[in-house]
């Protein structure tokens, strides 16, 4: 029986994350938030100098909104008591509301469906993440805590601001309301982030932790922060150097803190990597073509997997190009096709990285090949899968552009299949929406991450417990198979923006 490149598995019994988000979304939908007029600058950032002040500012923000809603309700009752004047007053009220909507001078009822904690590092990264989060508020409004550090050697202190985010939902008069809390920690305060985060979370809502840049997974900081989260979101394509050391650490975190892990306890952690989410279109296109009856048997007779990637310089002589994305393609294929590692990945003099796998009774060669390209360094340029069955050699080649993915299958040198799928690259807003929307655990993603660890051939290097490096600024998880169809636009009919990052 040929291996399966990925049918969607049954939903896991423990759906803590998905159920919580879905129920919160339904509650927010049923509540029907009403636009509330705001006096002055209530929607602007409210300053705070401590965790207690942040909580006080949040109470003030939403207490004002509640008071304005109550006032509006009383006005409506008065209008009902005066039937003769109701029509005129309603007309005037609608005109005023439309004018207010145009000017953006209202804030909706609070409708957060999750906590989103961002370990941003510096101010520039914090601003970038805040812009991305604002783009998701219409789909997944959250209480967002964006943490950054300033003057780590200076005196301890905390500077914070609180603001409401109001986004108009298409087809609805009411806006969705969310909160964004910016926290800037100074000196010793930056070494106690968990103590800042926990009091500011909305209880009974899931917690997603977005850790861009250079995370410190295996450190005192990681030990304090990771147990807070249900979901860890990273971007492996941004890690310094080859990125392979941090990938090994991430695999260790997934193994030990994921479902069934020895450190998971009552709160298992699901790992989501933007680098893997971006590759979903490659994986789904490849799986769709090899699902053809006459090609499927070749999935059990793979002889080589070759991934070409864009290098920083010709031949990548120093091995400084991030290869998390190229390796992720190999790890997914190996995990789905029942392969084991014979020789782990090693770097050769020509700049290629090679490994040897085993599938059934034959070996499979693996090669990551650098090349010069107009794409960003570390981006996948080409994925090649070579199989040999009953004397016939079949080669599958996958390439991708801004909006399409192409798969070409050749049989003994003659083109047999050519398919082009409409599948645009995802931008950061799309990726964050998918990262928090996926329900339950992702066993296929965890298996691929574990395969990546085995391909690297070593356990992650533990860091000294006292190390407190903040970190530099900086699919769907693993394809379940199936065809892309002809998706060329987002749900609102607007074309997706091109991402600066590639696959």
C-alpha positions, 0 to 999 in steps of 0.5 A: 500500500502506497504511503499517504502524503496526508489525509486530514486525521480525525479531530483529537478528543482534547480540543481545548484551544479550538473549542475555547476560541470557537465558543468565544467567537460564538458568544461575541457574535451573539452579543452583537456589540453596539457602537458607542460614542466616545468623548475625547480621546478614550480610544487613544493610548492610556499611559500606565506605570505598573501592572496595577495601573494597566488593570485600572486603565482597562477597567476605565476604558470598558467602564466608559463604554458600558456607561455609554451603552447604558445611556443609549439604552435609556434614550431608546426607552424614552423614545419608545414612551413618546410614540409621536416623536419616535420616528423623528428621533430614530431618523436623527439618531441613525444620521448621527450614528452614520456620521460617527461611523464615518469619522471612526469616533466610536468603540465597540463592546469588548469581544476578545476571543483569546490572549495574544502575548508577544515577546517582541524584543525591541521597539521596532519589532513591537511596532511591526507586531502591533501592525500585524495584530491590528490586521487580525482584529476583525477575525480574531479580536484579542487582548494583546500584550506586546512586551519589549525591553529598553535599557536592560542595564539601567534602573528597573521600571515599567512603562505601559499604555493601553488602547482599544482597537475597533474594526468594522466587520464587513456586513455589520454595523457594529464593530469588534472591540479588542485591547492592545497593551504595550509594555516596555520593561527596563533593567531588572524588570525585563527579567521577570516577564511572566510576573507581568503577563499573568495578571493581565491575561483574560481568564478562561481564554486560550493563550497564544505566545508569539515569539518573533526574532531569536527566541530563547526556548531553553533558558530561564526565560523560556522555562517561565514563559512557555508554561503560560501558553497553549500555543507557541508561534515562531518564525524559523525563517528569521533566525540567525545563521542557518537556524538549525540550532534553534530548530533543534531546540524548538523540536525539543520544546514540542516533544517535551511540552506538547501533548503527552510530553513530560513537561506538558502537565495540564497545559500541552503546548502546540507549536506553530511556525510561520515558515511551515505555514508558508509552505502549505501550498507547496505540500498540497500541490505535490500531494494533489499530483501524486494522488493520481492512481498511476503515480501514487505507487511511486511514493513508496519508491523514492530514491532522492529528495533535492531542495534548491534554496536561495543563498546569501552568496554564491555556494553559501561558503560559510553556511550562514544562509537560513535553511529552516525552510528547505529542511522543513520540506524534507522533514515533511516528506520523510515523516509522511513517507515512512522514512528513517534517518541513516546518516544525519544532515552534514555540510559538504565542502561545496556548500551542499548539505546532504543526508541519507534516509531509508524507505522500506528496503532502499536508501534515499539521498537528501540534498539541500543545494544553494543557488543565487536567486532573486528571492530572499535568502533561505527561500525555497527555489525548487523541490525535486522528488525522484522515484524508481519503480519497475525500471521507470524513473519518475521525477516530480519538480515543484516551483512557486511564484507570487500567486501560483505553484507549478508541479511538473512530472516527467517519466523517463525524461518525457513530460507526463503531467504539468499542473499550475495551482492558484495559491498566493503567498501569505502575508504576516496577517494571513499567517497570524490568523491561521496560527491562532485559528487552527483547532486542536493539536497538529500531530502531523506538524509535530511528527515533521518537527521530530523528523527535522530533529532526527535529521539534525542528529543531535539534541539541542544544546542546553543554555545556562539556567541564569542566561536572560538573553532577550533575543534580537528583533526579528498548516495551515500547519503541515499539509493534510493533502488535497487540492488547492482548487482555484483560490485567488483571493481572500474571503473579502474578495481582495487580493492578498498582499505580497509577503516580503518573505518567501517559502 
